[in-house]
Amino acid sequence: MPILALNGISKRYGTHVALDDVSLMIEPGEVVAIIGRSGSGKTTLLRCVNGLEVPDSGEIVFDGRRVERSRGGLQALRREIGIVFQSFNLFPHLSVERNITLAPTVAKGLPLAEAQARAREVLRQVGLEDKIAAMPLQLSGGQQQRVAIARSLAMQPRLMLFDEITSALDPELVGEVIIVLEKLATDGMTMILVTHEMGFARAAADTVVFMHQGKICEKGPPSRLFTAPETAELATFIDAIQPTNADVMQAIE
């Protein structure tokens, strides 16, 4: 049974159609990379999955149960589904440890000592155990994003959503975040990622979803989508993101 099923999801903002009859199934342990141009509906789709946006039509089924849009239903959903945004959203006045322990102690009622032990565990996962007492502003952008990932992992979610989490980082910091994502994928975390990091999508994703004008235009393994696109829209997108010979020569130099 899929851990997540989206059935006919549509979403409008006024006259703009953000999502148009989108259906998608995610299996446990699957890594799904969603790619496409800006404005194609990628982020809106993630926000619908986590209950931050309410679809105009369609249904979302998580772990075999239809997601209810009541306050209690959404709170229960968010305890099972973590989300990390491109902005880190850390509390600047709280230490790294308290940023991580806050949600487990408040939302799940976890004893503080247990939450602190869990904070060390998830910081170890992202390679930042030595920063547990630091304040966010003492960290680089890449480190702050890794703390944001650790904060979500501390809730022990069954599904993780990542929305362009490297797009706000300087290029030299992107690699350290990608390493964390690759480790999570290797460890079997079920993940949906909206990303422009095509190298990660090629190497780590089980499934790539290409969105265009609010629809899923193509879906399949990266080995096929990146080498033999079936639609003109995806072929044009891939041509646009491929490095030119000049870019390659400049990188070599």
N, C-alpha and C positions, 0 to 999 in steps of 0.2 A: 504494500500500500504506500502511495506517495506520502511524504510528510506534509507537502503543500500542493494544493490544486487551485488554480485560478480558472474560473469558468465564466467566459463571456464578460470580462470586466471592461466597463466603459466609464469615462470620466470627461466631463466638459467644464470649461471655465468660460461662461458666457457663450459666445459663438465658436470659441476655439475647442476643437476636439483633441484632448490630450491623450486619451486612450480609447481605442475603437475595437471593441469585441476581442479583448486579449484573453487567450487561454494558454495555460502553461502548467506543467506538472514537474515537481522537484522530488527526486528520490532521496532517502536518507543517505548521507555521506557524499552527495553529489555537489560538485563545484560548478556553478553556472555563471558565466561572464556575459553581461549584457552590454552590447556595444551599439554605436549609432551616433548620428550627428546631434548637436545640441538642439533641444526642442522636440526630440523624437518620442518623448514619453517615458524615458528610462527612469528618471527620478520619481516621477508621479507613480509609476508602477511600484517602486519600493515603498513609497509612503502609503500606498493603499494596503500593501501586505502588512505593514506594521500598525495600521489603524490611524495614521496621522492624516490621511485623506479618506473620505468615504466615497466609494464608487457610486455612480448614478445607477448602474445596473450590473447584474452579474453576482456571483458569489465567490467567497474565499473559504476553502475547507482546509483546516490545519489539523493534522493527525487524525483524520477521519471525522472531525466535528466541524460543522458549519460555524463560521465566526459570527457571533452575535455582536451587533453594534451598540449594545448597552455599555454603560460605564464599567460595570463589573466584567463584562465579556472582554472589553479592550484591555483592561488592567491585567486580566489573566493571560491574554495573548502576549502582551509586552513582557511578561515574566518568562515567556518561552522563546521570544524572538528578540535578539539584540540588534541594534542598528548603530553604525558609526558613520558620521557625516564628514564632509571635507573640512569643515571648521571643527576644531577640537572640542569646544564647549566644556572645557574644564573649569571648575570653580577656582579663580585665581587666588582666593583668600584661604583655600584649604590645601593641606599637604597632599602629595601624591597618594599616600596611604588613605587619607580620609576621602579623597575623591573616589577611591575605589570601594571603600567600605560603606559609604553612605547608602547606596541603593539596597545592598543586601540586608543591612540592619533595619532600614526603614520600610522597604517594600516587602521583604521576605521575613522580617523578624529574626534574623540571624543574630545570635549572641556576638558581641563585639570581638571577643577573643577569637572566635571561629572566623569571623569576617576578616580579621587582621591576618590570620594564617592563610586564608584564601587569597588575600591581597599579595602576600609574598609569593604564593604559588603562581598567580597569573602574571606578576611582574617577572618572574623567572622565565615564563613562557615567551615573553617579549623582550627578554634580555636587559631588563632594567631593575633588577632586584636592589641594586646599590643606590637607586634613586628614591627609595620608599619614603624618606623623610624630606625630600626636596619639595620646593614650591614650584608650581607650573612655570612661572616666569624665569626660573633658573634652568629650564630645559630648552633644547633646540626644538624647532618645529617638528622634526621627525620623532624626537623623543616624546613630545606631547601627544602626537598622534598614536604612538605605541601605547602610551598610558590610556588614551581613550579606548583603544582596543582591549586593553587589560580590564578596564572598568566594565565593559560589556561582558567579557568572559567571566567576570566574577559573579555574574547572575546565573551562570551555568546554562546558557540558552541552548536550545536544540537546533536553532537556525540563526545564522548571522547574516546581516545585510550590511553591505559596504557601499557607500555612495561617493564615488570619486575621491577616495580618501587620500590620494597622493596629489591631487590637482592644486592644492594650496601650498605645496612644499617646493623648496628650491630643488633643482635637479639632482644635486649631490646628496640630498636626504631621501630621495624616493626609494633608493635601493634598500635601505634598512627596513622600511615598511614592507616592501615586497617580500623580503626574506621572512618576515613574520607571517604574511599571508600564505606563502608557500609551505611553511611549517604547519600551519593550521590545516591546510589542504591535505598534507601528508598524514596528519594525525586523524583525519576522517571527519573534520567539522563540515557540516552541511552549510554551504555559503552561496549567496547570490551577490555578485559584485557588478556594480555599474562602473565601468573603467575605460580609460583611454590608453591603458598600458597594454598594448597589443602583445608584447613579449610575454607578459604574465598570462594573458588569455590563451595564447598558443601553448604555453608550457604546462600550465597548472589546471586549466578548466577542463572538465569532462564534456561540457556542453557550452556552445557559444550561441547567444540569441542576438540577432541583428534586428533592431527596431527602426522603423521608418514611418514617419507621419502617424504615430500613435498605434501602429500595428506591428505584430511580429512578422517581419518580412521573410526571414530565414532562420532556421534553428538546426543545429547538428554539431558533430564533433569538430573541433578546431582544424583538424587535418583536412577536412573537406571544405569548410567555409572559407578558409584563407587561401586555399589552392584552387578550388573549383566552384566559385560562387554560381548559383543557379539563376540569380536575378540581376538585372542591369543596375539596380540600386546598390546592391552589395558590391558588385564589381567596381562601380564608380567610387564607392567609399574606400575600398581597399587600395585602389590606385592613388587616391588622394593622401592616404596615410603612409604609403610606401616611401622610404627615403630615396631621393634622386641620386644619381651617380655623383653629382657635385657634393651632396651631403655626405655620402660615404667617403669620398676622397678627403673632405675637410676633417671628418672624424679620424681618419687614419693619420693625417698630418698632425 
